[in-house]
Amino acid sequence: MIENSDNSTTQSSVSVSQYLFNPFRTIAGFQALFLGLVIILMAAYIGSLSNTHFDGVLDVHSGLEAPTWLFFAESLIDWLCMVLFLFFSALIVSQSQWRFIDILGTQALSRWPTLITALVMLPDANRRFIEYLMSKLSQSSIEAAMTADAVVFFVAVTIAVLMIIWMVALMYKAYAVSCNVKGAKAVITFVLSLILAEIVSKVLIMALLCGSLGTDAVMGNIMPKPVQDSAVISDFETDPQLIGTWRSVDFVNEVNEFQAGTKRWAGDLFLKEIEFKENGRTSKSFIWTKEWIYTADGQTKAQYYIKTIDGEMHLFFPWLSGDVTIRGMEPAYYVLKKVSQ
């Protein structure tokens, strides 16, 4: 009786180990593809809630606001880039028969640790601590922040790093099992594929982000400039009406399209709110002076309008996206209401 119990325990532990580190001997093909895609899309959506981007096969970054569809696009690009390079590697080194659907499915399923990463990045404490660190970039040293936010942030980062390591191990196992390769040639071709997929995915995602959000917004998030006491506009003039926090209610192509009480924009509003500060800066990557909104580098500007409609102040904020800064198009406008001074 005891002997049978021991054997059962051993089989159970082996089963759990295989499930966690090499599930691909039992799950492959369309089953793995379905489960993997569900997990990829779930991780992308959860990441969008905290602005956590899987912006490369091995990359995770948080902070840049973007439309929800961009988070899905990033995750799919990561997966497909890895599949593409492993496919060519298998053509070169594998001596046995294998199926492309197995590469698709197992590589999708191997990205399931990203779901855990997306979950640990959800707490607002991560965002608050990142903003705290950014606020210290202009100082000669970063002060220690022994707060609950700091603890949550460092735990989240530690888990995220461990999940990347785990994901890479799963990706290798998926490649070795689905393409029936092993030994030095398996390791070498996998590493080369991983490096190339990382490079290509970063280039594609960066191009997608810059084209959708504008180069200034993307580069300003990657390499934030130190906070200054005043805006970079030499002839800065204040506007007491503008200073404060405004919350979006609509998005229109032209100012006269807006009708109070009727939302013309059918989807979610990308810009939720923005704070205009007394020194000509904002909580986003824009700067301002009276009547004008500028990109962070001061190279592109458009006029804003404040109108009283039905007894309430409305701000028509020109959206300086890539269409404006790169293609020279006229801006569309976010319509916002003031929520605080």
N, C-alpha and C positions, 0 to 999 in steps of 0.2 A: 504494500500500500504506500509506504513512504517513498520507495523507489519510483513508482509511477508519478507521484506528486513532484519529485525532483525533475524527472524528464519533462513533465508538462511545463514546469517553470522555465527550464532551459529553452524549450521550443518557443515559449512566449517571448523570452528576452531576445532571442535571435530574430523573431518576427518583428518586434518593435525596432530593433537596430536596423534591419533591412528597410523597414518602412521609412525611417528617418534619414538614412544615408544612401540607400540604393534601392528605391522602390521600382526601378525600371525593369527588373526581371519579371515582375508580375503585372505592371501597368505600362502600356505602350500604345502605339497606334492612335486610333480615334478616341479611345477612352482617355488617354493621357492628354491629347490635344484639347478635348472638351474641358477636362478639369483644369488644365493649365491656363486656358484662355479665361475661364471664369475667375481664377485667382489673379491673373494679370490685370483684368479689368476692375476687379474689386480693389486691388492695391492702388491702382491709378485713381479710382474715385475717392478712396479714403485719403490718399495723398493730396488730392485737390482741396480737401477740407482744411488742410493746414499749410497749403502751398508747398508741399514736399514733392520735388521733381526727381524722377528716376531718369536723369538726363545723360545717360550713357550706360553701356552694358554693366559697368561696375560703379556707377556714380549715383550719389544721393545728395541733393542740395535742397535747402529750405529757405523760403523767404519771398521769392519772386511771384507776384500775383499774375495769374494767367487764366484765360477761359478754360473751362473744364475739359473741352475736347483736346486741348494741347497736352494735358496730362495723359490721356489715353494714347495719343499719337506717340509720345515719348516712349511709353512702355512697349508699344508694338514695334517701334523702330529698334529698340534694344534687342528684343526677342528675334526679330527677322534678320538683323545684321549677324547675330551669332549663328543662326541657322544657315545663312548663306555661306559663311566661311567654313563652317564644319562640313557642309555639303561638299564643297570643293576639296577639302582635306580628305574626306572619305573616298572620293573618287580617285585620289592619288595613292593612298596607302592601304585601303581595305582590300583584302584578297578574297573576301567572301561576299555573298549576296546580302543586301540590306535594303530597307525601304525608306524613301524620303519622308513618308508620313511618320515613321518612328522618330526621325530627327526632329521634325516639327513638334510632335507631341511631347517627347521627353524633354526637349529644351524649354518648352512652355511650362511644363510641370516643375522643372528644376528651379524656376524663378519664384516658387512659393514662399521662400523666406522674405521676399519683398513685402508680403502682406503683413508680417510681424513688424517690419521696419515702418511701414505706413502707420500702423497702430500706435507704436511707441512715440511717433512724432506728432500725434494728435494734440496732446495737452498744450494749452496756451502758454504754459511755463517756458516751453522751448522758444516760442516766438519772442516772449518778453526778454529772455536772457540773451538771445541773439541781438535784439535791439539795444540791450545794455552794453554788449561788447562793441557794437558799432559806434555807440556814443562815446566810447573811450579811445577810438582810433586817433583822435586829434591830440591825445595826451601822450606824454613821454613814456608812460607805463600804464598798464591795465591794473586797476585795483582789484583785489580779491573780492569776490561776491559770494560769501558763504550764506546763501539763502536757499530756500526750498526750490526756487526756480533753477538755481545752479545745479543742485543735486539731480533734479528731474532731467535737465539738459544733458549732463554728463552720463547719466544712466542710459538715456536714449541714444546718445552717440556711441557708447560702448556696445549696446545691443545692435545698433545698425552696422557697426564694423564686423561683429561676429556673424551677422546675417549675410554679409557680403562673402565672408570666408566660407560659410556653409553653402551658399548658393554656387560658388565656384566649384566646390567639391561635388555638388550634385550635378552641375553642368558637365564636369569631366566624366563622372560615372555614367551619365546619360549618353555621352558621346561614345565611350568605350563599349557599352552594352549594345546600343542601337546600331552601331557600325561594325561591331565585332573587331575592335582593334585593341592592342595592349602593348605594354613594354615601352621602350624609349620612343618609338615612332608615334605612339599614342600621345605621350606627354608632350613631345616637341610640337606635333601638329596642333594639338589643343592649345598650347601656350601661344603659338603664332596666330592661330585663329582668334583667340581671345584679344590679343593686342590689336590686330587689324580691325576686329569688330568694334572694339572700344573707340579707336580713332574715327572710323567711319560714322558710328552712331553719334559721337560728339559733334562732328562736322554737320551732319544732317539736322540734328536737333538744334544746334546753334543757329543754323540758317533758318529753320522753321520759327524759332523764337524771335529772331531779329526781324524777319519778314512780317510777323504777326503783331509784335509788341513795339517794334522800333529798336534800333541799335542802342540808343541812349538808355532806354529802360533796362535792357538786358545787361549791357556792359556796366551800367551804374550799380546793378545788383551784384555782379561778379567782382568788380573792383570799386567798392564805394569810396567816395572822396571824403576826407575828413570834414567834420562839421565846422562851418565857419560862422563868424558872428553876423555876417550880412551876406546878401545875395551877390552874385558876380555881376549884376547889372550896375553899371557905373552911375546911371541917373535914376537910381531907385527912388520911388515915391510911394508912400504908404496909402492904404485904403482901409479905413476903419470898418467899413461895411463888409469887406471880404474876410477880415481876420476872424478865425474861429473854425469850427468843425461843421462840414456840410455833408449831408447824406443823399445818395442818388435816388431819384424817383423815376427817371426815364432816360432814354437815349434817342436823339432825333438827328436827322440830317441837316435841318435848318432850324433856326430859332423860332420862326413863326409857325412851325409844325406842331409845337407843344400845345396841348389842351389840358388844363388842370382837371384832375379826376379821371383822366383817360390815359392809360399807359400804351404808347405806340409800340414799344420794343417788346417782342413776344417772349424772348428768352431771359435768362438770368442776367443781371447787370454785372459786368466784370468789375468796374470801379464801384465799390460799395460806399465808401466815404473818403473824404480827404480833409486834412487840416491845413489851413493857411496860417503861417506864423508871422509874427511882427517883423522879423528880419528879412522877409521876402522869400523865405523857403517854405516848403510844404512837407507833409508826411510821405509824399511820393517823390518821384525823380524829377519834379518840375520846380521852377522858381517863378517869381512873379514881381511885377511892379504895377502901379495903378493902371488899370484897363488892359493889361497884357499878361499872357501866360507864355513862358519860355521853356524850352527843353533845358536840361541841366547844364549843357555847354553854352547856352545863350545864343545858339546859331539859328534856331527856328522859333518863331513866335506867332501867336494868334490872339485876337481880342476876346476877352470875356465880357459877359453882360449880366448885370443884376437888375431884375425886374420885379415889381410888386404885382402879384396876380392873386385875385380873390383875397386880398389883405395879407398875403404871405410873401416873403422875399424868396425869389428863385434865382439861382446862379446857373447861367449857361456857360459851361466849362468846355472850351475847345479841346478835343482829344487829339494830341499830337502823336499819332501812331506812325508806323512806317509808311503808310500811304501818304502822310503829310510830309514827313522829314526826308523820305527817300524818293517818292514818286511825285512830289509837288502838288498833291491834290488838296482841295479845300477840306478843312476839318469838319467832322460831325461834332455834336455837342451832347455832353452829359448834362441832364437837368437835375439840380440838387436843391435841397432845402436846408436851411441853417438849423443845427441842433444844439450848438453851444457857442459861447463867445471864447 
